Amino acid sequence: MRNLLLVILTLISISCAAEDDGRLSVAAAQEPPVQDVMVNTSLSGRNILAGNVYERLLSYGDDGVEPLLAESCSLSDDGHTLTLTLREGVVFHDGSALDIRDVVESLNRWIEVYPAAEKMTGGALFEERDGMAVITAETSLALLPLMIASSPQCAIIVPSESLENLTDGGLLFGAPGTGPYRVDAWNEGEKVSLSLFDDYWGEKPEIEGIDYYFVPDPVTRRLGLESGQYDFIDTVLSDDVPSLSENEDIKLLQGSENGSIAVVFNKKEGVFRDIEMREAAALSADRDALMRACYGESGYSVHTDYMEAPWSVDSSLDPFGKEDRERAMAILDETGYDGEEIRILTSNLTDLDKIAVALASQLESAGMNVSITMLDWASFLEKRRDESSWDIYVSAMSRVMLPADKAYLSPSAPGGFNDSVSLEMLSELNEASDEEEAMEIWRETQIRLWEYIPVIIPGHYSTVYASTADLEGVDLFDGYHFRSAHLSRQGVI
């Protein structure tokens, strides 16, 4: 009897292990503020939902822009008409078939809620023509496919019915997508669970399901990985790299440059409406010290250009890109700065507050009176909208594929952006006939922006992640994704 009981317990253990091995447990550094990735630029939202639950018509990969839900994409000879044909056999998670009405209405909503897309298209919208989605604009649409494939406010496709039932937060929870995973549950403040969609139109991932736990504390994430509670953890702090690198059961994953730190000035209200005050602040900043405060000795590079490769511009051309404390103090004297309080707004997300503290110290050493407000991420995003409450905010900005996707270069962005010369140059960039021409225009635009100083970019970061040794194939482009990943322990008993 005792032996029989042991056999039963063993079989139960094996069965549970096999079931558990099909799912991935992830500790995410933050919970998305909203679940609608079409209206929100949160990288956490894209990591969880974009590509997993919701898909775009086009994707961006090693070979550039490629069809996804679209079968093909074509641009007219004059560059003013873009035509997208729809892939057949695609169904939403609720079993309804994807049709051209869903595509047209989803894309038009994206244009309406995403200022960069509206500017790119000149306000033109898609329409159905012979079963295809077609847009004709007075402006050039040569860069629109890249924006559709890569914009931080995602051009996802959802059923037209879902767009008729929007809330203040956007799409209702559970709005069907076409991705390889569907949402099983979303417990606010705790986790979101995804499982494979049986009727997915494409090649299914090997990972049967993913549980994303919201774990803002980096120590808790690390301890959870070391104990086996998590298979993958988001954003490893530099202090934890040495100990994790010595653990044979764990591997560190280092992405390429996947974003930048931005010190954004309030150009609508307060002292930094004065460009000379922005010059003084820029000249007070020790960029390497700011990045080191957050990332330690690794995981970042110091260059002040706004874009990552292939759009990078030589930052030695930045006239205010290097610390010059004496020059900063001289400018402050010339402006007649009288000690008015400079309020820095920041978040405690992934040590961003350490950058704010270092920045405050540098500005104070040049003679400025500085205070800091530190909030959790959700409260920070809310406070940032109140432009009367801050003069500088410090944030991480994820990598984008087009300058037009840089949120702080929009006149509607918190803090404003109203340099008519730069805006005209950005419009010319949007009108470029191809990406090569756009990059040439961007070089001159970047030089102009360094003179106008809407932001200080101290440097660019490369996020470090960590996983168990048996997790392979994680995609680290633009965040982290598991569509091509697998656990080597899967199927092994």
N, C-alpha and C positions, 0 to 999 in steps of 0.2 A: 504493500500500500504506500509505504514511504517512498519507494523508488518510482512508483507511478506518479505520485505527486510531484516529485522532482522533474520527471519527464514533462508533465503538463506545464509546470512553471517555466521550464526551459523553452518549450514551444511558444508559450505566450511571450517570453522575452524576445525570442527571435522574430516573432511576428511583429511586435511593437517596434523593434529596431529597424526592420525592413520598411515599415510604414514611416518611421521618423526619418530614415535616410533619404526618402524621396522629397523631403522638404528642406528648405534653407532657412536658417534663423539669422536675421540681420539686426544689428544695433545701429539705428540711424541717429545722427546727432541732433536732428530737429524734426518736429512734425510740420508738415505743410500747413501754412496759415489758412488756406482754403483748398478744396479738392478740385477746383476748376483750373486746369493748367493753361486754358486759353486766356484767362484774365490775370494770371499771377505768374511772376517770373521766378518763383522759389525753385532753387535747384533740387531741394528735397522732394518737391512735388514731381519734378521731371524724373528723378531717380526712381520713384515708386510707380508713377502712372504712365508717363510718356514712353511709348514703345512696348510696355507691358500690357496695360489695359486699353489705352487709346493710341491710335496710329495716325500718321499724316499721309498725305498723298505721295509725298516725296521724302526721301531720307538722304542724309549726308554721310558718306563713308570715305574709305581710302581713295576711291576713284571719283570723288566729287559727288554731285547730285545724281541720285538714282531713283527710279520709280519704286513705289511701295504699294499703296492702295491704287495708285495710278498705273495704268498699263503703259502709257507714254506721255511725254510732255514736249510740246513743240512751240517755237516762237516764230512769229511772222518775220519776213525779211526786213521790215521797217522797225521791228522790235517793240511794236505797240500792241500786239495781240498775242495772248498766251492761251494755248488750248491744251486741256488735260482730258485724256480718255480714261475710262474707269475699268479697273480690273474686274473680271467676272467671277462669280462664285463666292463672293465675300458676304458673310452674315455677321450681324451684331450678336452680342451675348444673349439678347432676348429672343434670338431665332429669326428676326426679321432680316430681309435681304437689303444689303447696301444698294442704294440707287442714286441717280444723279441729283435728285432733289436734296437728299441728305448732304451731298458734296457741296452743292451751290450754296445752300443756306448756312452750312458750317463755315465755309470760306468767307462768306459775306459777313457773318457775325465776327469772325476773326479780324477782318479788315476794320470793322466798326469799333471794336474794343482795343485794337492795338494801334496806337498812333503812328508807329514807324511803318506799318503796312498801309495805313490810310494815306500817309505821305508818299510812299513808294508808288501807289496806284493813282494818286491824284484824286482819291475819292471814288474812282470807278469800281464797279462791282461785277461779280461773275453772273453769268446767265447760262441757261441750258440751250444748246444748239445741236440738234441732231444727236441727242444722247451724250453730248460732251459738255464739259464745263469750260466756258470761254469768257475771257475778260479782254476788253479793248479800252485802252487809256490814251490820253493825250501825252502822257509821260512814257519814258522808256520802261519796259518791263523786263529787261535783260537780267536783272538781279533778283527778280521776284521768285523764281524757282529756288534759289539758294535761301531766301528768307522763309519760304514755305517749309523747306527741309530742316531749318536749323534755328528759327527764332526762339528766344526764351519764353515768350508768350506763344504757346504751341498752336499751330494750325491743325488741330485734331479734328477728326470727322466723327460726328455723333448723329443719331437719328433726328430728323427734323422735328419730331414730336418732343424730343428733349429740350429743344430750343424754344418751345412754346410754354415751358413750365419752369422758367428761371426764377431764382430767388436772389436776395441781396448778395449772397455769396457766389452766385453763378449757377452752374449746373447742379441739379438736385443730386443728392447722394445716390449712387447706384446707377447713374445714367449709363446705358450700355455703350461699350466700345467694340472695336473689332480685333483687339490685340490677343496675343496667345494666352493671357491670363485674365481672369475675371475677379472682381472683388467679392470675397466671401463675407467679410465683416470689417468695420472700421470703428474701433473703440477709441474715442477721443482721449488723448493723453496717455494712451497705452500702446496700441499697435494696430496695424492693418494687415489683413491676411488675404493673400491671393492664391488661386488654384488654377490649374490648366483648364483652358477652354477646349472642350472635346472637338468642336466643329471649326477650329481655327483653320483659315484658308491656306496658311503657309506651313513651313517646317516647324514642328513643335519643339520647344526647348526640352532638354533632358530633366531639368529641375521640375518636379511635379507641383511644387507650391512654395511660396515665399511668405514668411512672417517678418514684417518690419516692425521692430520694437522701437519706441521713441525713448531714447536714452541720452538726455542732454549732458550728463556728467561723464567726462572722458575717463575718469578712474573706474567708474562702474562699467563702462564699455570694455575697458581693458581686462578687468577682473572677470567679466562674463566670457570673454574670448578664452582666457587662460583656463577657466573652469570647464569649458566645453558647452556653456549655455548658448553661445553664439558661434556661428560659422564665419561671420564676416562683421567687421566693425568699421564704421565711418570715422574719418578724421582722427588719426593717431597724432597725439601731441609729440613734439620733438623730445620731450623729457622721457617719454616711454619707448622711444625707438631702441636705445641700447639694450634694455632688458628683453624686449620682444624679439630682437634679432638673435638673441642667444637661445631662444626656445625652439627646439627642433620640431615641435608640433605646430609651429606658427610660421607663416611667411608674411613679410611686409611687401606691399604693393605700392609702387611709386608711379604716379601718372606723370605725363608731360605737363607743361604749364597749362593749368586749367582755370586760371582766373587772376584777378588782381585785387589789391587793396586800394580802396578809394577814400580819400579825404575830401568830402564834397562841401563846397562853400555855399552858404545861403546868399544868393545874389539878388534876392528880392527885398529882404529886410536886414537891418543891422549894419555893422561896420564893414562887412565884406562886399557890400554893394560897390565900395571903392576899390578899384582894381589895384591901387597901390598898397592897400592893406593885404590883398591877396598875394601880391609880390613879396611883401615883408614876411608873411607866413610861410610862403614857399621857400624863401631863402633862410628861414629859421630851422627848417626841417632836415634832420640827419636821416636820410632814407634807410640806410643800412641799419641804424639803431632801431628805427620803427619796425622794420621787418623782423629783426632779431628778437625784439621784445615778444613777438608772438610765436615765431617759428624756431627760435634757438639758432643752432649753427647750420641747419640744413633745411631744405624744403622750400627755398625761395631764391629769386634772383632780383637784383636791384637794377631796374631800368624804368624810365618814367613815361614810356610811350603807352598809349591807352589800349592798344590792341596787341594780341599775341600773334605769333607767326601764322600765316605768311604775310600779315599786314604790318609787321613791326617796322618802326622807323628809328633810325639811329638817335638815341636819346642824348648824345653829346650836342645835338642841335638845340636842346632845351635851354633857353637863356636863364631859367630860374630853377634848374634841375639839381644844382649842387648847393650844399649848405654854405652860406656866407653871412655869419651872424653880424658882423660889423655893418655890412651893407643893409641888412634887414633893420638894424637899429637906426641907421641914418634915414631910411625911408619912413620909419615910424615918426621920427622927429619932424620930417618934412610934412607929413600928413596932419600933424598936430594931435595925434592920438592922445587922449586924456585919461586912459585907464579904464575905459568902458569895458564891462565884463564880456568876455568871449565864452559862449556856452557850447561845449562839445557834447554831442549826443552819441551814445554808443550802446552796443549790446554785449552781454557776457557770453555770446555764442562763440565757441572755439577760440577763446582768448583774444577776441577783438578788443576787449576793454583794456588789455595790456598795451595795445597800440595807442589807444586814446590817452592813457596815463603818460606814456613816453612823449607823445605829441604835446600834451599840456606842459610838461617839463621844459621842452624845447622852446615853446612859445613864451613861457614865463621867463626863460633866460634871456630872451630878446626884449623883455620889458612889457609883455602883455599880461593882462589880468584874466585868468582862465578858471572856469569851473567845469565839472564833468557830471553828466547825468547818465547812469548806467541802468539799462533795463533788460528784461528778457526779450527774446527775439520778436515775439508777437507784439509786445507793448512798444518796442522800438519802432516797428513798422507803423503802428498807429500814431505814435508821437511825432514821427518824421513828417506826417502830413500837416502838422501844426507849425507852420513856418515862423510863427511869432515866438516859438519856444526854444529855438536853437540857431546857432551861427555856423557850426560845422557838424557834420555827422560822419562817422567812420563806419565803413561797411566793406564786406567782401563782395566782389562782383565776379560772377562766373564768366567763363570764356564765351564769346559770341563770334559768329562767322562774318558779320557785317558791321561796320561802324554805326549804321542806322539803328542797330539793335542795342547800342549803349544807352541805357535808360537816362543817364544824367546829361545826355546831349539833346534831350527833348525839352521844348519850352514848357511843357506841362509837368515836368519832373519836379519833385520836391527841391526847393531852392532855386528853381528857375534856370533857364538858359536862354539868353536874349541877345547874343552877339550876332548882329545882322550879317556880318562878313562870314563868320563860320557857318551860319545857317544857309547862306547862299552857296557856299562851297559844298556843304553836305547835300544840298539839292542837286548840284551839278554831279556829285558822285552817284546819286540815285539815278541820274539820267545817263550814266555811262553805258556804252554799247556792249561792254564785256567786263569781266573781272579785272583783267590787266589794266585797262584804262581807269577803272575805279581805284585801283591801288595807286596809280600815279597821282590821281586827284587827292587821295587820302594823305599822301606824303605832304603835300602843301597845306592841307587842312590841319594835319597834326601840328605842323610848325605854327600855324595861326593859333591853334588852341593852347599851345604852350605859352603864347604871349597873352592870351585872354585869361588863362588860369581858372576855368570853372571848377577844376578839381586838382588835387595833388595825387599822383600815382606813385607811392614810394617804391613799389615793386610788384612782382608777380609771384604767385604761389603755385606749388605743385603738391596737392593734397596727398598725404600718405594714408593708406588704408592697411588693414591687416586681416588675414583669414586663417582658418585652419589649413594645415598642409595638404589636405585632400581636396580642397576646392580649387578647380582649375578652369581656365578659360574666361575669367572675368574681364569685361570690356571696360576700360577706364577712360574712354573718350567722352568728354562732357559729362562728368560725374562717374557713376558706376552702374553697370548693367549686367544681368545674368542670363541673357537670352542664348548665349553660346557657352554657358558655363556647365560644368558637371562636377559631381562629387565622386572621387575615385572609389569611395567606399560603397557607392550605390550597387546593389545587386550582389554584394559580397556578404556571405554569412559565415 
